[in-house]
Amino acid sequence: MTNIFKKNFHEALQDPNIEIILLSELKKDMPVLVFQWNDADLNSRNGTPRRAKPNFISNLIENSATNWYDTVFTFRNGTAIGRWVKQIPAWARHQVGVPDICNSVTRVIKIGITGPVKVENFDDILCR
């Protein structure tokens, strides 16, 4: 399979398994968030162990996301992503002088039933 995602997108989108999930599981207009985790900051925030990645993933699932390999999270619609973004825990948001929980977040949405996918940078959700 040829990767449909350009090389300038983050590492997770270069993974052929992720591409298969995105192409086979995406339904029309179903938004997806793809996370490139910051391995240097997965287990703590501000020096306090918090199990950051598992807690963040639990937060996604509790807010109606479906988890695929702890990297791809599908939502019913854009409104569901919006509701999740509004309640992201403060500890997970960007903090000056503290490494972010992830290096990159990309939003992917399939346009039409067999149509192309739209890919956009969504990093700012952790800065809101």
C-alpha positions as CSV (number, residue, x, y, z in Angstrom):
1,M,0.0,0.0,0.0
2,T,1.3,3.4,-0.9
3,N,1.0,5.9,1.9
4,I,-1.5,8.6,1.0
5,F,-0.2,11.0,3.6
6,K,2.6,13.4,2.7
7,K,6.0,13.0,4.2
8,N,5.6,16.3,6.0
9,F,3.0,14.9,8.4
10,H,4.1,13.4,11.6
11,E,5.4,9.9,12.1
12,A,2.2,8.2,13.2
13,L,0.6,9.0,9.8
14,Q,3.6,7.3,8.0
15,D,2.7,4.0,9.8
16,P,1.0,1.7,7.2
17,N,-1.2,0.2,10.0
18,I,-2.5,3.6,10.8
19,E,-3.2,4.3,7.1
20,I,-5.2,1.0,6.9
21,I,-7.3,2.0,9.9
22,L,-7.9,5.5,8.5
23,L,-8.9,4.1,5.0
24,S,-11.0,1.1,6.2
25,E,-12.6,2.4,9.4
26,L,-13.5,6.0,8.5
27,K,-17.0,6.6,7.5
28,K,-18.3,9.6,5.7
29,D,-17.7,12.8,7.6
30,M,-16.3,10.9,10.6
31,P,-13.5,12.9,12.2
32,V,-10.4,11.3,13.6
33,L,-7.6,12.6,15.7
34,V,-4.1,11.1,15.3
35,F,-1.7,11.7,18.1
36,Q,2.1,11.6,18.0
37,W,2.9,11.2,21.7
38,N,5.8,13.0,23.3
39,D,7.7,10.0,24.7
40,A,9.8,12.2,27.0
41,D,6.6,13.4,28.9
42,L,4.3,10.4,28.8
43,N,4.4,9.6,32.5
44,S,4.6,12.9,34.3
45,R,3.5,16.5,34.2
46,N,5.3,19.2,36.3
47,G,7.5,16.4,37.8
48,T,4.5,14.6,39.4
49,P,3.9,11.1,38.1
50,R,0.4,11.1,36.6
51,R,0.3,8.2,34.2
52,A,-0.3,11.0,31.7
53,K,-0.8,9.0,28.5
54,P,-3.2,6.3,30.0
55,N,-5.1,9.1,31.8
56,F,-5.4,11.2,28.6
57,I,-6.5,8.1,26.6
58,S,-9.1,7.3,29.3
59,N,-10.3,10.9,29.0
60,L,-10.7,10.6,25.2
61,I,-12.7,7.3,25.6
62,E,-14.9,8.7,28.4
63,N,-15.8,11.5,26.0
64,S,-17.0,9.2,23.2
65,A,-13.8,8.5,21.3
66,T,-13.0,5.1,19.9
67,N,-9.4,4.0,20.5
68,W,-7.3,2.4,17.8
69,Y,-3.8,1.4,19.0
70,D,-3.6,4.3,21.4
71,T,-2.8,6.6,18.4
72,V,-6.0,7.0,16.4
73,F,-9.2,8.1,18.0
74,T,-12.5,8.3,16.0
75,F,-15.4,10.4,16.9
76,R,-19.1,10.3,15.8
77,N,-18.9,13.9,14.4
78,G,-17.1,17.2,14.8
79,T,-19.4,18.2,17.6
80,A,-18.1,15.3,19.7
81,I,-14.5,16.5,19.2
82,G,-15.6,20.0,20.2
83,R,-17.2,18.8,23.4
84,W,-14.0,16.8,24.2
85,V,-11.7,19.7,23.5
86,K,-13.7,22.0,25.9
87,Q,-13.1,19.7,28.8
88,I,-9.5,18.6,28.3
89,P,-8.0,18.5,31.8
90,A,-5.8,21.5,32.7
91,W,-2.8,19.2,33.5
92,A,-2.9,18.0,29.8
93,R,-2.9,21.5,28.3
94,H,0.2,23.3,27.2
95,Q,2.2,24.8,30.1
96,V,5.1,27.2,29.7
97,G,8.3,25.4,30.5
98,V,6.7,21.9,30.7
99,P,7.0,19.5,27.7
100,D,3.7,18.9,26.0
101,I,2.0,15.5,26.3
102,C,2.1,15.1,22.5
103,N,4.3,16.4,19.8
104,S,1.5,16.6,17.2
105,V,-2.2,16.1,16.8
106,T,-3.7,15.7,13.3
107,R,-7.3,15.8,12.4
108,V,-8.4,13.6,9.5
109,I,-11.9,13.5,8.0
110,K,-13.2,11.5,5.1
111,I,-15.1,13.7,2.6
112,G,-18.0,11.7,1.1
113,I,-18.4,7.9,1.1
114,T,-15.5,7.1,-1.2
115,G,-14.0,10.5,-1.3
116,P,-10.6,11.8,-0.4
117,V,-9.5,12.5,3.2
118,K,-8.8,15.9,4.5
119,V,-5.8,16.2,6.8
120,E,-5.2,19.3,9.0
121,N,-2.9,20.2,11.9
122,F,-4.8,20.2,15.1
123,D,-2.0,21.0,17.6
124,D,-3.7,24.0,19.0
125,I,-6.3,22.0,20.9
126,L,-3.9,21.6,23.8
127,C,-3.2,25.4,23.9
128,R,-6.9,26.5,24.3
